[in-house]
């Protein structure tokens, strides 16, 4: 085989190798699509009016939800996502934060900065101060209160403009706040169309502070 044929064979080999690498490489939706999806979820969850945001690609250890319980897979699995944020230069902090699946382009998580949470009334501040940092008795009791659940249900239906088929308690936890200790209580919400969300509320103000899209309940298993 002369030099000309050898060079042609090498070029063909490299072309085939490049095609193979391109076929095996993950295909991502891109920053623009991710920004659109992230802003759409932030708009739906928190009424955000911004039309621009910062976007960056990120990888981290993956997790999923099985039977309303978060489970973490093996070490080799990783979430590939875009992080979408809206920042305030004066505060030097992110006001809104969303995560978008890099492969599907689905926005599945959103939260807002604690600075944007509804301020607590004097009575609510007193309520949070009666709970010890390791206790959370008042918040735990609120989880079992139909009034709190009904408030959460009504808020979610108004915000997402969908009927709620089932709402169940996730739990509560203490979180630190620059102004006053707050609790965050959560619910699993199944909408009539089968969409399953996890919704977090700042307690006792019952201001929604995070939303996570968990998937869709199969039609035969819906409430």
Number of C-alpha atoms within 10 A of each C-alpha: 5 6 8 8 10 11 11 11 12 11 12 12 12 12 12 12 12 12 11 11 11 11 10 9 8 11 11 17 17 15 19 12 17 29 25 18 21 30 27 18 25 26 16 15 21 19 12 14 11 10 11 13 17 14 20 14 17 13 13 10 13 15 14 12 11 9 6 13 9 9 11 13 11 9 8 7 13 15 14 19 23 28 25 28 25 21 16 11 9 6 9 8 13 15 17 24 21 27 28 28 21 24 16 13 21 19 26 18 23 27 22 21 14 17 13 11 15 15 14 19 11 8 10 14 17 12 16 22 14 12 17 12 16 8 12 19 13 16 23 15 10 17 20 12 11 10 11 17 19 12 12 22 21 13 15 19 13 10 15 14 10 13 15 20 15 16 19 15 15 16 15 20 16 20 12 11 11 8 11 14 16 27 24 21 26 24 22 21 24 23 22 16 15 20 18 21 20 20 26 23 20 22 28 22 17 20 18 24 24 23 24 19 18 19 14 14 16 10 10 7 7 15 12
